[in-house]
Amino acid sequence: MAGIPESTKISLRQRLAAHAASEWPGISQVSTRYRGRFAYIDATGPDGDNQPLCRLRYVGYANSWGFAIWRASHDDYADSVLIDGTWTGTAEAALDLAAGLYLPDATDHRRTNTEDH
């Protein structure tokens, strides 16, 4: 499979930025970088520190991605399942899982009132 289409890259950046802004007030910026069919997602906190979160694998659809969690202990990414036990899902679900693991201060302040969505 070839790399990620440019339109999908744009959509992914916009979706992750919007999701972080609405659900993760402890994240001031979400960064994406690309290599082949992979998108690497980092978060920047209010203090300016950058935290790698996860790697998404393009599987041919803009709304479904493979997920690999950043392993700080190994300085690499490991294929992982999402919170619902699936190997693929939305980029937003991947962001939520990884941010919940690596940004515990942000988790305490996460907006959780689902009636507003």
C-alpha positions as CSV (number, residue, x, y, z in Angstrom):
1,M,0.0,0.0,0.0
2,A,1.2,3.5,-0.8
3,G,1.5,6.3,1.6
4,I,-1.3,8.3,3.2
5,P,-3.2,10.6,0.7
6,E,-2.7,14.3,1.2
7,S,-6.4,14.9,1.7
8,T,-6.4,12.2,4.5
9,K,-3.4,13.9,6.2
10,I,-5.2,17.2,6.2
11,S,-8.4,15.6,7.6
12,L,-6.4,13.7,10.2
13,R,-4.7,16.9,11.4
14,Q,-7.9,18.8,11.6
15,R,-9.8,16.0,13.4
16,L,-7.2,15.5,16.0
17,A,-6.8,19.2,16.7
18,A,-10.5,19.6,17.1
19,H,-10.8,16.6,19.3
20,A,-8.0,17.6,21.5
21,A,-9.4,21.2,21.8
22,S,-12.8,19.9,22.8
23,E,-11.8,16.9,25.0
24,W,-8.3,17.5,26.3
25,P,-7.8,21.0,27.6
26,G,-4.4,20.0,29.0
27,I,-3.2,19.6,25.4
28,S,-2.2,22.9,23.8
29,Q,-1.2,21.4,20.4
30,V,-1.4,18.0,18.6
31,S,1.4,17.4,16.1
32,T,1.4,14.9,13.2
33,R,4.3,13.7,11.1
34,Y,4.2,11.1,8.4
35,R,6.4,8.4,7.0
36,G,4.9,6.0,4.4
37,R,1.6,4.7,5.7
38,F,2.3,5.8,9.3
39,A,1.2,9.0,11.1
40,Y,3.1,9.8,14.3
41,I,1.1,11.8,16.9
42,D,2.6,14.0,19.6
43,A,1.0,16.3,22.1
44,T,2.4,19.5,23.5
45,G,1.2,20.6,27.0
46,P,0.8,24.1,28.3
47,D,4.3,24.0,29.6
48,G,5.7,23.5,26.1
49,D,6.9,19.9,26.7
50,N,6.3,17.6,23.7
51,Q,5.1,14.0,24.4
52,P,5.0,11.3,21.8
53,L,1.7,9.5,22.1
54,C,1.1,7.0,19.3
55,R,1.5,5.9,15.8
56,L,-1.4,5.4,13.4
57,R,-1.2,3.0,10.5
58,Y,-3.2,3.9,7.4
59,V,-5.4,0.9,6.4
60,G,-7.1,2.6,3.4
61,Y,-9.8,4.5,5.2
62,A,-9.7,8.0,6.7
63,N,-11.9,6.9,9.6
64,S,-10.1,3.6,10.5
65,W,-6.5,3.3,11.6
66,G,-4.2,0.7,13.1
67,F,-2.9,1.8,16.5
68,A,0.6,1.5,18.1
69,I,1.3,3.0,21.5
70,W,4.5,4.9,22.2
71,R,6.7,2.9,24.7
72,A,8.9,5.4,26.5
73,S,10.7,2.5,28.2
74,H,11.9,1.2,24.8
75,D,11.8,4.5,22.8
76,D,9.6,2.8,20.2
77,Y,6.0,2.0,19.2
78,A,4.2,-1.3,19.9
79,D,1.1,-2.4,18.0
80,S,-1.8,-2.3,20.5
81,V,-5.5,-2.7,20.8
82,L,-7.8,0.2,21.4
83,I,-9.9,0.5,24.6
84,D,-12.8,-1.5,22.9
85,G,-10.4,-4.4,22.2
86,T,-10.2,-3.8,18.4
87,W,-7.0,-3.5,16.4
88,T,-8.3,-0.6,14.3
89,G,-10.5,2.4,15.1
90,T,-10.8,6.1,14.9
91,A,-7.8,8.5,15.3
92,E,-9.8,10.1,18.1
93,A,-10.0,6.8,20.1
94,A,-6.3,6.4,19.7
95,L,-5.6,9.9,20.9
96,D,-7.9,9.3,23.9
97,L,-6.2,6.1,24.9
98,A,-2.6,7.4,24.5
99,A,-3.3,10.8,26.2
100,G,-4.9,9.0,29.1
101,L,-1.8,7.0,29.6
102,Y,0.8,9.6,29.1
103,L,-0.9,12.8,30.2
104,P,-2.4,12.0,33.6
105,D,-2.8,15.6,34.5
106,A,-4.8,16.2,31.4
107,T,-7.0,13.2,32.2
108,D,-8.1,14.8,35.5
109,H,-9.4,17.7,33.6
110,R,-10.8,15.9,30.6
111,R,-14.3,16.9,29.7
112,T,-16.5,13.9,30.4
113,N,-20.1,15.2,30.1
114,T,-21.2,13.2,27.0
115,E,-24.6,14.8,27.0
116,D,-23.0,17.9,25.4
117,H,-21.7,15.9,22.4
